[in-house]
Amino acid sequence: MTTTSASSLPGPSTTSVDPARIVTLLASELGVRPTQVAATVELLDGGATVPFIARYRKEATGGLDDTVLRTLELRLVYVRELEGRRITILESIGQQGKLTAELQQEITSADTKQRLEDLYAPYKPKRRTRAQIAREAGLEPLADAILDDAAVDPAILAQAYLNPEASINDAKSALDGARDILAERYAENADLLANLREHLWNTGLLYSKVIEGKENDGDNFRDWFDFSEALRSLPSHRILALLRGRQQGVLDIRLGLDPELEAQSPHPCVSRIADFLRIGADFSLDASPRARWLGEVCRWTWRVKLLTAFESELIGRLRDTAEQEAIRVFAANLKDLLLAAPAGPKAVLGLDPGIRTGVKVAAIDATGKVLATSTVYPFEPRRDREGSINTLAALIAKHKIELVAIGNGTASRETEKLVTDTQEKFPELKLTRVVVSEAGASVYSASELAAHEFPDMDVSLRGAVSIARRLQDPLAELVKIEPKAIGVGQYQHDVNQRELAHSLNTVIEDCVNAVGVDVNTASAPLLTRVSGLNATLAKNIVAWRDDNGAFPNRKALMKVPRFGDKSFEQAAGFLRIPNGNNPLDASSVHPEAYPVVERILKKINADARQIMGQSGALKGVSPTEFTDERFGLPTVKDIFLELEKPGRDPRPEFKTAQFKEGVNTINDLHTGMVLEGVVTNVANFGAFVDVGVHQDGLVHISALSDTFVKDPRDVVRVGQMVKVKVQEVDAARKRIGLTMRLNDDAPPARRGNESSTPNSSQRRDNQRRNDARPGQRPSQGDGMGAMAAAFAKLKK
């Protein structure tokens, strides 16, 4: 089932968890009332979906929108896991007989998993460590005695703790064991860990350098061969690029401070440990033996116990943050693509361009039904241009084609010119040509779904059908394709695939339910995404429809096998039946609210068909007259809006972009040229725009607007038509620099680590375009000359 309730998401058993505590935590975090959270949690646990709750349970949730509900759903999983882990830790420490009232209070107050694990570290069962071996040798009293006596000489005191049976034969061995005990103790001090973690996160740098011998193999990562940047300022795409370089064995990545700080003795983090613990450590030359020894303990704690652990932890934190941002960007772009303007029910000719293999052609009617297919060969090696034009003209005339959808891959502009020539030769053909993204069409063509949908059609022709249909209704067609194959992501193969899939599935679910689905024409993949439905129910709906004809009303859905009351409650409002025997079934009014509509109609003495779609039909009638114990004012207001504009589509009006004639390849571009294009992908550093030359150009974030832009999506969205000016063309490297600041005549500024061309690894991510390869090197600052020394210092 594609819809996901909180109870079906992974997490520990909540039988021992206090629900009230979870509600309080979530309410505080989200800034909403506990009653709103409690009602939402109850609905989620009862199997309700976010789209259903957002649309039809506003009274219960106090009007929480789908964005807040999605956040609540995710955080509910985290908090339940947090509470489950809290209970486990308390039980574990309690069984050890070490749970004090103070420790219990600290664990109970911990508000993150990291804080919980820090508190649990001293009590967590672990393998036999050096410190444990030292304790077994009877050296813990030595460590405590050194801490307790400020005047003691550790070397003299250690003589009393020799233990030949445990290979403690001299003072140095004894002191080394005491050092290991204290280092482990300090490395498990939750407050010290929190202090150092915050300090490193605020002041730390991430260093990268090329691994010796990998200079040629790692050319794509050349800009990271000698690089550093503050942890807090690293953007997500740069983090993922660095991590990819490390994963491919090209880059060595390390955590550290500014080189000047790294060169200090003692290391700033060592001093911080000593200051925080207040144990009397002293690093000066004239310090007492005890103070010098404790200083060495602090050094050992940092170098041996903490540096590597923090490096792994904070780089992991960077990865998690970057992955979350990359997933957010992908989800936002996918939403824009799915909610792109549909051309609507018009006859379309789909063209999947190709050169040697020919141009695949598919004609579909207004409902998406395939009417005819063909392949024409206007290019090399056959060069049957005249025959191709005649074939296209015949198909267009016969099937009354209104739109021609041309895939934007190889030979796209040449194919567009073929259509133009067809129009010129047959001026009586009234049609509009549109270049359509073909990302994922080949994936769909070879899929099991396509084979089932078109069992007798050649695989190569299925792509032309997909291109044609996605012009009619992008949402209905794109749901058939694996989201990661659609090509609007950023380092999508480098992120957590489970979290990515969950995020993309929720986006698709939200989009499908926001638009609504015609139950009599929708495909099984589209129906699967409807609230309350799953793959089995979707197939059963299609099968019933094939056997019995169109559904006459929503009530008929109950005749579908396994379509029970719960499924009907969740799905009915999102399933539309145009031209059925009940006009309300074509709207988003839920059947459970039909009695409210009946009261409204009785009040104004009218029939539903008379008022639906008439903006002034309910003038003078107040929604407050029709509220009751079940349906409050928010629902009644929604009903009023739906009666005035039934089945309203949230997607924008369909428009087409026109690529400039004579500009077909990158070699046709020149600086200063103003073009119309379509945004194909939006990343954190800018937007990629298709200007019709088979290579997307990059509008850097600084060139999107005359004003400061924090997030490119505040200015542009995937599928949006924009006007751009060419600023830079590098045909050899296939890089195109664009600007939307059309009055700006200045050459493009040098960008930090982004370019207008996806690299080879990222092309694998989404076939044609994904994210930018690192471009120009950023400013490194004065300290980069000391990189070698910094690395040497880090490894000590």
NORTA-V832458 format. One record per backbone hydrogen bond with DSSP energy under -1.0 kcal/mol. CO is the residue of the C=O (numbers start at 0). NH is the residue of the N-H. E is the energy in kcal/mol with one decimal. If there is no record, write none. Layout:
# NORTA-V832458
co=(CO/CO)
nh=(NH/NH)
e=(E/E)
This chain:
# NORTA-V832458
co=(4/17/18/19/20/21/22/23/24/25/26/26/32/33/34/35/36/37/38/39/40/41/42/43/48/49/50/51/52/56/57/57/64/65/66/67/68/69/70/71/72/73/74/75/76/77/78/79/80/81/82/83/84/85/86/87/88/89/90/91/92/93/97/99/100/101/102/103/104/111/112/113/114/115/116/119/119/128/129/130/131/132/133/134/138/139/140/141/142/143/144/148/152/153/155/156/157/162/162/163/167/169/170/171/172/173/174/175/176/177/178/179/180/181/182/185/188/189/190/191/192/193/194/195/196/197/198/199/203/204/205/206/207/208/210/213/217/218/220/221/224/226/228/234/235/236/237/238/239/240/241/242/243/244/244/245/249/251/253/255/257/258/260/266/267/268/269/270/271/272/273/283/287/288/289/290/290/291/292/293/294/295/296/297/298/299/299/300/301/305/306/307/308/309/310/311/312/313/314/315/316/317/318/319/320/321/322/323/324/325/326/327/328/329/330/331/332/333/334/336/343/346/346/347/348/349/350/351/358/359/360/361/362/362/363/364/368/371/373/375/376/378/382/383/384/385/386/387/388/389/390/391/392/393/394/395/401/402/403/404/405/408/410/411/412/413/414/415/416/417/418/419/420/421/425/431/433/435/437/439/440/441/443/446/447/448/449/453/457/457/460/461/462/463/464/465/467/468/470/471/472/473/474/476/477/481/482/490/495/496/497/498/499/500/501/502/503/504/505/506/507/508/509/510/511/516/517/517/522/523/526/529/533/534/535/536/537/538/539/540/541/542/543/544/551/553/554/555/556/559/561/563/564/565/566/567/570/573/575/576/581/582/583/584/589/590/592/592/593/594/595/596/597/598/599/600/606/607/610/613/615/617/621/622/630/631/632/633/634/635/636/637/638/639/640/642/644/659/664/665/669/672/674/676/677/678/680/682/684/685/686/687/687/688/689/696/697/698/699/700/702/710/711/711/716/719/721/723/724/725/727/729/734/735/736/736/738/739/740/750/756/758/759/761/762/765/775/782/783/785/786/787/788/789/790)
nh=(7/21/22/23/24/25/26/27/28/29/30/31/36/37/38/39/40/41/42/43/44/45/47/46/52/53/54/55/56/60/61/62/68/69/70/71/72/73/74/75/76/77/78/79/80/81/82/83/84/85/86/87/88/89/90/91/92/93/94/95/97/96/99/103/104/105/106/107/108/115/116/117/118/119/120/122/123/132/133/134/135/136/138/137/142/143/144/145/146/147/148/151/156/157/158/159/160/165/167/166/162/173/174/175/176/177/178/179/180/181/182/183/184/185/186/188/192/193/194/195/196/197/198/199/200/201/202/203/230/255/228/253/226/251/213/217/220/221/223/224/209/207/205/238/239/240/241/242/243/244/245/246/247/249/250/248/210/208/206/204/261/262/263/270/271/272/273/274/275/276/277/286/291/292/293/281/294/295/296/297/298/299/300/301/302/303/304/305/306/309/310/311/312/313/314/315/316/317/318/319/320/321/322/323/324/325/326/327/328/329/330/331/332/333/334/335/336/337/338/339/345/401/402/363/404/361/406/359/375/351/373/349/370/371/347/367/364/362/360/358/383/382/384/387/388/389/390/391/392/393/394/395/396/397/398/400/431/348/433/350/435/411/414/415/416/417/418/419/420/421/422/423/424/425/428/403/405/407/440/443/444/445/446/450/451/452/453/456/460/461/464/465/466/467/468/469/471/472/342/343/476/477/478/479/480/484/485/493/499/500/501/502/503/504/505/506/507/508/509/510/511/512/513/514/515/575/520/521/526/527/529/532/537/538/539/540/541/542/543/544/545/546/547/548/580/556/557/558/559/562/563/567/568/569/570/571/573/516/518/579/584/585/586/576/592/593/595/596/597/598/599/600/601/602/603/605/610/611/613/616/618/620/624/625/627/635/636/637/638/639/640/641/642/643/644/612/647/662/667/668/672/725/723/721/689/718/687/685/700/682/698/679/680/696/677/688/737/686/702/703/739/713/714/715/719/678/676/674/738/671/736/734/729/697/726/727/724/741/743/752/772/762/763/765/766/767/752/785/786/789/790/791/792/793/794)
e=(-1.1/-1.6/-2.5/-2.3/-2.5/-2.5/-2.6/-2.2/-2.3/-2.7/-1.2/-1.5/-1.7/-3.0/-2.1/-2.0/-3.0/-2.2/-2.0/-2.8/-2.8/-1.1/-2.4/-1.7/-2.6/-3.0/-1.9/-3.1/-1.6/-1.9/-1.1/-1.8/-2.4/-2.3/-2.0/-2.8/-2.5/-2.1/-2.9/-2.3/-1.2/-1.8/-3.1/-2.3/-2.3/-2.7/-2.9/-2.5/-2.6/-2.4/-2.1/-2.1/-2.6/-2.5/-2.4/-2.3/-2.7/-2.2/-2.2/-1.0/-2.0/-1.4/-1.1/-2.6/-2.0/-2.0/-2.6/-2.5/-1.8/-1.8/-2.5/-2.3/-2.1/-1.8/-1.4/-1.8/-1.1/-2.2/-2.1/-2.2/-2.4/-1.3/-2.0/-2.0/-1.8/-2.4/-2.4/-2.2/-1.7/-2.0/-1.4/-1.0/-2.5/-2.3/-1.2/-1.6/-2.0/-1.6/-2.5/-1.8/-2.3/-1.8/-2.9/-2.6/-1.9/-2.2/-2.7/-2.3/-2.0/-2.5/-2.8/-2.1/-2.1/-2.9/-2.4/-1.7/-2.6/-2.2/-2.1/-2.7/-2.7/-2.1/-2.0/-2.9/-2.3/-2.0/-2.0/-2.8/-2.4/-2.3/-1.3/-2.5/-2.4/-3.0/-2.4/-2.0/-2.1/-1.8/-2.4/-1.6/-1.5/-2.5/-2.9/-2.1/-2.4/-1.6/-2.4/-2.6/-2.1/-2.2/-2.1/-2.6/-2.0/-2.7/-1.4/-1.7/-3.0/-1.8/-3.1/-4.1/-2.6/-1.6/-1.4/-2.2/-2.1/-2.0/-2.2/-2.8/-2.5/-2.4/-1.8/-1.3/-2.9/-2.4/-2.5/-1.7/-1.9/-2.0/-1.9/-2.0/-2.2/-2.7/-2.5/-2.0/-3.0/-2.3/-1.0/-1.7/-3.2/-3.4/-2.6/-2.4/-2.6/-3.3/-2.0/-1.9/-2.0/-2.5/-2.5/-2.7/-2.6/-2.9/-3.0/-2.5/-2.1/-2.8/-2.8/-2.2/-2.7/-2.5/-2.8/-2.5/-2.6/-2.8/-2.3/-2.0/-2.3/-2.9/-2.2/-1.3/-2.0/-2.3/-1.8/-2.7/-2.5/-2.0/-2.7/-2.2/-2.3/-2.6/-2.2/-3.6/-3.5/-1.3/-1.6/-1.9/-2.3/-3.0/-3.2/-3.1/-2.9/-3.0/-1.4/-1.9/-2.4/-2.1/-2.2/-2.5/-2.5/-2.3/-2.1/-2.6/-2.4/-2.6/-2.1/-2.0/-2.2/-2.5/-3.2/-3.2/-3.1/-1.7/-2.2/-2.5/-2.1/-1.5/-1.9/-2.3/-2.6/-1.8/-2.3/-2.2/-2.2/-2.2/-2.2/-2.7/-3.0/-1.4/-2.4/-2.5/-2.4/-1.4/-1.8/-2.0/-2.1/-2.5/-3.1/-1.4/-1.2/-1.1/-1.4/-2.3/-2.3/-2.1/-2.7/-2.4/-1.3/-2.8/-2.3/-2.3/-1.7/-2.9/-1.5/-1.4/-1.7/-2.5/-1.7/-1.6/-2.5/-2.6/-2.2/-2.5/-2.8/-2.4/-2.0/-1.9/-2.5/-2.5/-2.6/-2.6/-2.8/-2.2/-1.8/-1.8/-2.6/-3.7/-1.6/-2.2/-2.4/-2.2/-1.8/-2.3/-2.6/-2.2/-2.3/-2.4/-2.1/-2.6/-2.5/-2.4/-2.4/-2.0/-2.8/-2.0/-2.1/-1.8/-1.6/-1.9/-1.8/-2.1/-1.2/-2.3/-2.6/-2.2/-2.5/-2.4/-2.0/-2.6/-2.1/-1.2/-1.9/-1.5/-1.8/-2.2/-2.6/-1.5/-1.0/-1.4/-2.5/-1.8/-2.0/-2.9/-2.1/-2.0/-1.9/-1.9/-1.2/-2.3/-2.4/-1.6/-1.3/-2.0/-1.6/-2.0/-2.3/-2.1/-2.7/-1.9/-2.1/-2.3/-2.3/-2.3/-2.4/-1.7/-2.2/-2.9/-1.2/-1.6/-1.8/-1.2/-1.9/-2.7/-2.7/-2.4/-2.9/-3.2/-3.0/-1.1/-2.6/-2.9/-3.3/-2.4/-1.2/-2.6/-1.9/-2.7/-2.8/-2.3/-2.5/-1.1/-2.8/-2.6/-2.0/-2.6/-2.1/-2.7/-2.8/-3.0/-1.9/-3.2/-3.1/-2.3/-3.1/-2.7/-3.3/-1.8/-3.1/-1.5/-2.0/-1.1/-1.8/-2.1/-1.3/-1.4/-1.4/-2.5/-2.4/-1.8/-1.5/-2.5/-2.7/-2.4/-2.4/-2.5/-1.8)
